[in-house]
Amino acid sequence: IVAQRLVRRICLACKQPVVPSVEIAAAMSSRGMDLSDKTFYQGVGCKQCSGTGYWGRMPLHEIMFISTAMKEMIVRDCSEIELMRAAHDSGMEPLLLNGINKAVRGLTSLEEILRVI
């Protein structure tokens, strides 16, 4: 099973480190994400990006492989929490975590992640 969302990519010409706003930090915290020890980036706007701070798009994605054990859990009508735990244990990276990892690498912004997820 594949899920994908497109986010805007931060402009490399005007990318600068930023501290997440209180609102962004609270929104991420409500989703179980601690941002306190990470550096994030944002485009400030320049000629190359026409003042938007973004240039191009990139995907956020999650891929869940359905194993025999997962099939059995679905047939047994296990809860969503149990299925998500099993997916995580088998190596699935949720959309939100994929987005945060890309934001830490300076590829997109936290605002973009919250806009699409």
For each residue, the residues with C-beta under 8 A, 3 or more apart:
1: 63 64 66
2: 61 62 63 64
3: 61 62 95
4: 59 60 61
5: 59 60 61 95 116 117
6: 57 58 59 60 116
7: 57 58 59 60 99 102 108 112 113 115 116
8: 52 54 56 57 108 109 112
9: 54 55 56 57 58 107 108
10: 15 41 42 43 53 54 55 106 107 108 109
11: 14 15 43 45 46 48 49 52 53 54 55
12: 15 55
13: 46 48 49 55
14: 11 43 44 45 46 48 49 53
15: 10 11 12 41 42 43 106
16: 41 42 43 44
17: 39 40 41
18: 40 41 42
19: 40
20: 24 25 28 35 40 110
21: 24 25
22: 25 26
23: 26 27
24: 20 21 27 28 35 110 111 114
25: 20 21 22 28 29 35
26: 22 23 29 30
27: 23 24 30 31 114
28: 20 24 25 31 33 34 35 100 110 114
29: 25 26 32 33 34 35
30: 26 27
31: 27 28 96
32: 29
33: 28 29 96 97 100
34: 28 29 37
35: 20 24 25 28 29 38 40 100 110
36:
37: 34
38: 35 100 104
39: 17 104
40: 17 18 19 20 35 103 104 106 109 110
41: 10 15 16 17 18 103 106 109
42: 10 15 16 18 53 109 111
43: 10 11 14 15 16 46 49 52 53 54 55 109
44: 14 16 53
45: 11 14 49 51 52 53
46: 11 13 14 43 49 51
47: 50 51
48: 11 13 14 55
49: 11 13 14 43 45 46 52 53 54 55
50: 47
51: 45 46 47
52: 8 11 43 45 49 55
53: 10 11 14 42 43 44 45 49 109
54: 8 9 10 11 43 49 112
55: 9 10 11 12 13 43 48 49 52
56: 8 9
57: 6 7 8 9
58: 6 7 9 102 107 108
59: 4 5 6 7
60: 4 5 6 7 95 98 99 102 108 113 116 117
61: 2 3 4 5 95 98
62: 2 3 92 93 94 95 98
63: 1 2 92
64: 1 2 70 87 90 92
65: 70 90 91 92
66: 1 70 71 74
67: 70 71 90
68: 71 72
69: 72 73 86
70: 64 65 66 67 73 74 83 86 87 90
71: 66 67 68 74 75
72: 68 69 75 76
73: 69 70 76 78 82 83 86
74: 66 70 71 77 78 83
75: 71 72
76: 72 73
77: 74
78: 73 74 82 83 86
79: 82 83
80: 83 84
81: 84 85
82: 73 78 79 85 86
83: 70 73 74 78 79 80 86 87
84: 80 81 87 88 94
85: 81 82 88 89
86: 69 70 73 78 82 83 89 90
87: 64 70 83 84 90 92
88: 84 85 91 92 94
89: 85 86
90: 64 65 67 70 86 87
91: 65 88
92: 62 63 64 65 87 88
93: 62 97 98 101
94: 62 84 88 97 98
95: 3 5 60 61 62 98 99 117
96: 31 33 99 100 113 117
97: 33 93 94 100 101
98: 60 61 62 93 94 95 101 102
99: 7 60 95 96 102 103 108 112 113 116 117
100: 28 33 35 38 96 97 103 104 110 113
101: 93 97 98 104 105
102: 7 58 60 98 99 105 107 108
103: 40 41 99 100 106 107 108 109 110 112 113
104: 38 39 40 100 101
105: 101 102
106: 10 15 40 41 103
107: 9 10 58 102 103
108: 7 8 9 10 58 60 99 102 103 112 113
109: 8 10 40 41 42 43 53 103 112 113
110: 20 24 28 35 40 100 103 113 114
111: 24 42 114 115
112: 7 8 54 99 103 108 109 115 116
113: 7 60 96 99 100 103 108 109 110 116 117
114: 24 27 28 110 111 117
115: 7 111 112
116: 5 6 7 60 99 112 113
117: 5 60 95 96 99 113 114
